[in-house]
Amino acid sequence: MEAIKAKNRISVLGDGGWGTTLAIHLHNKGYDVTLWGVFDDYVASLKKKRVNTRFLPGIEIPRGLNITSDLREAGEGKDLIVLAIPSQYMRGVLRKAKPHIDRRNSVLVSVTKGIENKTLMRMSQVISDELGTVKLGVLSGPTIAHELAKGMPTTAVAACGNPDICRYLQGIFISDRFRIYANDDVVGVELGGSLKNVIAIGCGISDGLGFGSNAKAALLSRGLVEISRLGVALGAKTRTFSGISGLGDLVTTCISAYSRNRYIGEQIGRGKKLKQVVKHMQMIAEGVPTARSAYELGRRHKVEMPIVREVYSVLYKNKNALKAVEDLMTRKMKVE
Amino acid sequence: MEAIKAKNRISVLGDGGWGTTLAIHLHNKGYDVTLWGVFDDYVASLKKKRVNTRFLPGIEIPRGLNITSDLREAGEGKDLIVLAIPSQYMRGVLRKAKPHIDRRNSVLVSVTKGIENKTLMRMSQVISDELGTVKLGVLSGPTIAHELAKGMPTTAVAACGNPDICRYLQGIFISDRFRIYANDDVVGVELGGSLKNVIAIGCGISDGLGFGSNAKAALLSRGLVEISRLGVALGAKTRTFSGISGLGDLVTTCISAYSRNRYIGEQIGRGKKLKQVVKHMQMIAEGVPTARSAYELGRRHKVEMPIVREVYSVLYKNKNALKAVEDLMTRKMKVE
């Protein structure tokens, strides 16, 4: 791995809140950055307004930051390609991008949290499945986009089996307000970031029912136990789930007023139906498809996941939210 | 250990918010409950008003619940004695209560979170130190008092080396809204409950500085790493810190608007001095003395505790709060 060049050429695929935030962050660090979005008309509006009104309102996109909907422009000649595509669209975008990506020389980093429904694959698995062998890492953590965009202190984990790529990614993203830890457990980091959204929906349901911090803390800590259990069955290390990308991300998502997943749960706890809630949302809430994937993974690997099961039942089987929480609380007394 | 009798005689020593809540909870379960407070005049007011206006406003104390400031009445002939005395006063109360406690037959359970400043002892150590060999357990967890008092779902851990005592305590406290897990790691459960208050002060400081969920989640997860590290050096099990009484309690304390420790941090983050903040508080914030104990324990056992050190420096060494957070964020890049 070479040292970080003075002028890295970087592209960010995906113009959601997090993709846009990272593009601005990297531009401000002095790199040559291109932000790619799939919709021509929305990209045109981004270029004109220099604000991502839909996904990152109130944050200016600097003039020098290149914006495009052309995958060739976003793919060719890049040192680093940041993949910030919603999980269920990742594969489709990669297929179109593949001819333009220099798989020998570009480093790729996934910042997407989710599990593909059809294949139950993590994002790095989807990427390898489509692109073959590439220099690939993952960046994940408690990263509410607009907080980093406003310069509030934020941390994340750069995960990769190759320590050189980890160090490269640390160096690329780090700043005095964005602290990056390294971790070689890619499976654990990706699962933590994906599965926490399901627990966040559960915490939202509890909020919507009018319950307090005690209930939320219980859901959160028992939820982390479930996530770790499934993670270990899938080859992750237990301790990763206690770190920034596991526990940390889970906490942020469960407490932030900005978390879409927690919000969906809250609305359902108040008596709304999933379809009603999702219809009025502009953004994709990854926890909704991930609840299905997590439930299937748990069944397939015979891992006991009571909270995931109840969230799944509320979302997809029309189970009453209060009944679901009561069923969780009145399970047999047990050892922790 | 005998089975739970239909009419257990239970006393709760300590008429703070949590002691009062537990006394009401146990009374409502049908036990014969006595609540003891140290101040004659406040006890008289409790008996008259049947509301703990200072520590648990808005919650009625049922008529049948006996209230006293007489230690003989609270100590003699009890099946279970619940110790809910602030940590720095625990030893003094025990000395006075000792002649009235049937150490062969009564079970004792500590629900106090803290570490004695002078000796750096946990509460169960202080109790054994004063009373000798007793049947002793610990109850700890994410238990904001007024939430349980209002019937919101709550969980806690009953910890004891003796599984019979664990089961006894589970049976005594459990209800359909209060779920009790068992754990044999007394050291881990007590340290988790005590040290989290220091991290909560840190989270409050971050809130007071105007930072967001990302920063709080980072403090919380790196804080848990520190707590676990110290805990393991003191003989606790790592996994206890990922459970209800570790992570769970930490989360509640860091997010609840009702947490006194988080509140103190928030005021300091906004520029106030510790003395000013504490002067206006009716309740004791355990995290303030515990910050000193935790700092000393870390030094003594050579455990790296950067967050505890910064909180200690802000509280006791007049360090600037923003500088403390910046010093945490700009430490050398590292592996998680």
Chai-1 contact restraints between the chains, C-beta under 6 A:
chainA,res_idxA,chainB,res_idxB,connection_type,confidence,min_distance_angstrom,max_distance_angstrom,comment,restraint_id
A,P142,B,N214,contact,1.0,0.0,6.0,A-B,restraint_1
A,P142,B,A217,contact,1.0,0.0,6.0,A-B,restraint_2
A,T143,B,N214,contact,1.0,0.0,6.0,A-B,restraint_3
A,I144,B,S213,contact,1.0,0.0,6.0,A-B,restraint_4
A,I144,B,N214,contact,1.0,0.0,6.0,A-B,restraint_5
A,E147,B,G212,contact,1.0,0.0,6.0,A-B,restraint_6
A,E147,B,N214,contact,1.0,0.0,6.0,A-B,restraint_7
A,M152,B,F211,contact,1.0,0.0,6.0,A-B,restraint_8
A,M152,B,G212,contact,1.0,0.0,6.0,A-B,restraint_9
A,M152,B,A215,contact,1.0,0.0,6.0,A-B,restraint_10
A,P153,B,F211,contact,1.0,0.0,6.0,A-B,restraint_11
A,P153,B,A215,contact,1.0,0.0,6.0,A-B,restraint_12
A,P153,B,M329,contact,1.0,0.0,6.0,A-B,restraint_13
A,T154,B,N214,contact,1.0,0.0,6.0,A-B,restraint_14
A,T155,B,A218,contact,1.0,0.0,6.0,A-B,restraint_15
A,Q170,B,M333,contact,1.0,0.0,6.0,A-B,restraint_16
A,D176,B,T330,contact,1.0,0.0,6.0,A-B,restraint_17
A,R179,B,M329,contact,1.0,0.0,6.0,A-B,restraint_18
A,Y181,B,E336,contact,1.0,0.0,6.0,A-B,restraint_19
A,A182,B,V335,contact,1.0,0.0,6.0,A-B,restraint_20
A,N183,B,E336,contact,1.0,0.0,6.0,A-B,restraint_21
A,F211,B,M152,contact,1.0,0.0,6.0,A-B,restraint_22
A,F211,B,P153,contact,1.0,0.0,6.0,A-B,restraint_23
A,G212,B,E147,contact,1.0,0.0,6.0,A-B,restraint_24
A,G212,B,M152,contact,1.0,0.0,6.0,A-B,restraint_25
A,S213,B,I144,contact,1.0,0.0,6.0,A-B,restraint_26
A,S213,B,T252,contact,1.0,0.0,6.0,A-B,restraint_27
A,S213,B,I255,contact,1.0,0.0,6.0,A-B,restraint_28
A,S213,B,S256,contact,1.0,0.0,6.0,A-B,restraint_29
A,N214,B,P142,contact,1.0,0.0,6.0,A-B,restraint_30
A,N214,B,I144,contact,1.0,0.0,6.0,A-B,restraint_31
A,N214,B,E147,contact,1.0,0.0,6.0,A-B,restraint_32
A,N214,B,T154,contact,1.0,0.0,6.0,A-B,restraint_33
A,A215,B,M152,contact,1.0,0.0,6.0,A-B,restraint_34
A,A215,B,P153,contact,1.0,0.0,6.0,A-B,restraint_35
A,A217,B,P142,contact,1.0,0.0,6.0,A-B,restraint_36
A,A217,B,G248,contact,1.0,0.0,6.0,A-B,restraint_37
A,A217,B,V251,contact,1.0,0.0,6.0,A-B,restraint_38
A,A217,B,T252,contact,1.0,0.0,6.0,A-B,restraint_39
A,A218,B,T155,contact,1.0,0.0,6.0,A-B,restraint_40
A,A218,B,G248,contact,1.0,0.0,6.0,A-B,restraint_41
A,L220,B,V251,contact,1.0,0.0,6.0,A-B,restraint_42
A,S221,B,I244,contact,1.0,0.0,6.0,A-B,restraint_43
A,S221,B,L247,contact,1.0,0.0,6.0,A-B,restraint_44
A,S221,B,G248,contact,1.0,0.0,6.0,A-B,restraint_45
A,S242,B,S242,contact,1.0,0.0,6.0,A-B,restraint_46
A,G243,B,E336,contact,1.0,0.0,6.0,A-B,restraint_47
A,I244,B,S221,contact,1.0,0.0,6.0,A-B,restraint_48
A,L247,B,S221,contact,1.0,0.0,6.0,A-B,restraint_49
A,G248,B,A217,contact,1.0,0.0,6.0,A-B,restraint_50
A,G248,B,A218,contact,1.0,0.0,6.0,A-B,restraint_51
A,G248,B,S221,contact,1.0,0.0,6.0,A-B,restraint_52
A,V251,B,A217,contact,1.0,0.0,6.0,A-B,restraint_53
A,V251,B,L220,contact,1.0,0.0,6.0,A-B,restraint_54
A,T252,B,S213,contact,1.0,0.0,6.0,A-B,restraint_55
A,T252,B,A217,contact,1.0,0.0,6.0,A-B,restraint_56
A,I255,B,S213,contact,1.0,0.0,6.0,A-B,restraint_57
A,I255,B,I255,contact,1.0,0.0,6.0,A-B,restraint_58
A,S256,B,S213,contact,1.0,0.0,6.0,A-B,restraint_59
A,M329,B,P153,contact,1.0,0.0,6.0,A-B,restraint_60
A,M329,B,R179,contact,1.0,0.0,6.0,A-B,restraint_61
A,T330,B,D176,contact,1.0,0.0,6.0,A-B,restraint_62
A,M333,B,Q170,contact,1.0,0.0,6.0,A-B,restraint_63
A,V335,B,A182,contact,1.0,0.0,6.0,A-B,restraint_64
A,E336,B,Y181,contact,1.0,0.0,6.0,A-B,restraint_65
A,E336,B,N183,contact,1.0,0.0,6.0,A-B,restraint_66
A,E336,B,G243,contact,1.0,0.0,6.0,A-B,restraint_67
